[in-house]
């Protein structure tokens, strides 16, 4: 990896995610595409998440740490990560989800070969707290129709599986901090006005649903 100019900046915010954090971090570090920095923001966790993060940071120089002195929530934490990101592309993942090894390589290829594409998503496999798959989110929409679907709901279904161009998002001011939830949907709705959103018809991420997932009360 070129530390000064990595291709990707991976941004992960962590709040009391120790139960699934190791598996999530390792799924990033084990990507077949390796030209990335990994920005992890600890949002004042009260469990041992910070100790786990530091353990991995000592082993892998690609990890960049931010430790919030107080809990500020997901949206503001992500913006802190975006502000220090050096990569041409931003990849997202929540601290309880799992990226499949080929994810970054396949998504980067789409962005590199299609300058009109501003964001790349993919299909998802939904897993439970034990990692057992029980559902799938699969989208077959062509890029030119994604904007229409976004008028009605978050057609991309998740947040963890996307990778997008950093520069246009920075120019838009990043995530809107008045949105404590659905900050991803709000950003997609702005991005689709200036570029295409492409959905890879392949499962490249396992999206975990459990008692404390983002769908309930995760910060």
N, C-alpha and C positions, 0 to 999 in steps of 0.2 A: 504493500500500500504506500502511496505517496502521502505522507502525513500532512503536507501543506495543501495538496489539492486532491483529496479523495474523490472518487466518482460519486459515491453515495454517502450521505449522512443519515444514519439510522437514529430515529428519535423515539425514546421510550420513557414514559413517566411511570413512576412506581409509587404506590401507596399501599402499605401492608399487604404485599403480594408474596410473602415468603413461601407459601404452600406450593406455588407453581413457578416461582421466579427462576430457579435453576434451569428447568426444562426450557423456559422461554428464552433466556439468555443464550443457552447452548445452541438453540435452533438458529440464532443469528450468527454466532461464531462459527458454526459448522456449514455455512453457506458455501456452495461451490464457487460462487463469485466472491472474491475476497477484497476488492478495492473499495473499502468503506471505513469510515469512523463510526463508532457506536456511542452516541450521546445518551447517557442514562441520568434522568433527573429523579432524585429521591425526594418525594414531596412530604417530608417530615413524618416518615413512617414510625410507628410505635412498636412494630415487631422487629425481627432481625433482618429485614430487607437490606438495610444499609451495610450490614456486615457481609451479607452474601454478595452484594454488588462489589464491595471492596476486594473480596476474595478473588473474583474474576478479573478485576482491574489490575491486580498484581501479576496476573498470568498473561494478559493480552493487552498490548500497548494501544490497540485500536479503541479501547474504551476510554471515554471522556466523562468525568463525573461532575454533576451539579448536586449539591445538597441544600435543599431549601430549609432555612432556619425556622420557618413556619409553614403550615399547610395552606397552599394557595389554590389548589384544585387543578384539574387536568388541563383546562384551556390555557391558563397562564403559564403552567409548567411547560407545555408544548411550545409556547411562544418563546420562552427562555432558551429552549433547545434550538429553535429555528434561528435565533439571533446569533448564536455562536457557530452554527453549522457552516462548514466549508465546502460541502459537496455540491456538485451540479444538480444532483437529484436528492430528494428527501424520501426516505422509506419509513413507514410507520409500523409500530407493533405495540400492542398492549402487553403488560407484564404477565398475563396468564394465557396468552395465545402461543401458537407454535407454527413457525414457518417451515415449509418443506425445503429440502436442501437446494432445489433448483430455482426457487422463487426469484431471487434477485437477478440471476443471469437471464432468465426469460423476460422479466419486466424491463430490464435495462436495454435489451435488444430492441424491444418495441419502441422505446423512447429514442434510442440512437438512430433508428431507421425511419422514424416518422416525426419530423419536426413539428407537424401540426398537432400532434398529440401532447397534451399538457399533463395528463394523469393516466396511469395504468392501474387497473384493478384486476381481480381474478375471482374465480369461484371459491367457495368456502365449504369446508366440512365442519359441521357442528359437533363438538364433543362435550361430554359431561365432566363432572369434577374428577372422575377417575381416568379420563382420557378415552372413554369409549365413544365411538362415533354413533350418532343416532339420527342425523338429518344432514341435508345439504342445501346450500344456497347456490343456485346455478342460474346465470343470466346469459341470454343469447342475443341481446339487442346489438344492432350495429351502432357504431359511434355517432352517426348523424341523428339517431333517435333517442340517445341517452338524455339529452336536454329536455325532451318532452316528458319522459318519465319522471325526471327530477322535479317537475312542476307539482307532482302529486305526493311523492314520498321519496325516502332515501333508497333509491333503486340499487345502489351499490351494496346495501345491506350492512356492511361493516366499515370499520376504520383501519383496522390492523393490517389489511392486505394491500393497501395502496402504496404507490410510489409516484411522486410528482416532481415537476421542475421547481427548483428552489427560487429562482429569480422572480418569476411572475407572482408567486405566493408572497414573497417579501415585499414586492411593490404594492400588493393588495393589503399589506399590514398584518399578514398572518391570520391566525384564527381570531374571530371576533370574541373579545373577552366578556361581553355581556351574555354570552351563551355558556351556561354551566354544563348543559347537555346539548346534544345535536350540533355541536360545534363543527363536526365533520360535514354534516349535511349542508350547513350554512356556507361552508367554504366551497364545497362542490358546486353549489348553486351559483357562486360567483365565478369560479374557474371555467365552467362550461360556457360562459359568455365570451371567453377569449381564446379557447382552445378545445380540442376534442378530448373526450374521455373514452378510453379503450378498455374493454373488459376481456381479458384472456379467458377463453372457454376451457379452463383447466383448474382443478383444485390445487392451490399452492399454499394454502394456509388452513390450519385447524383453529376454529373459533370456539373458545371454551365458554360454556354457560354454566354458572354455578350460583350459589346463594349470594356471593358478594361480587358478582360480575358487573360490568358497566350497565347492564340492563336493569340492575336493582339499585345498589347504593355505592358502588365503587367511585372514589373521587379521582 
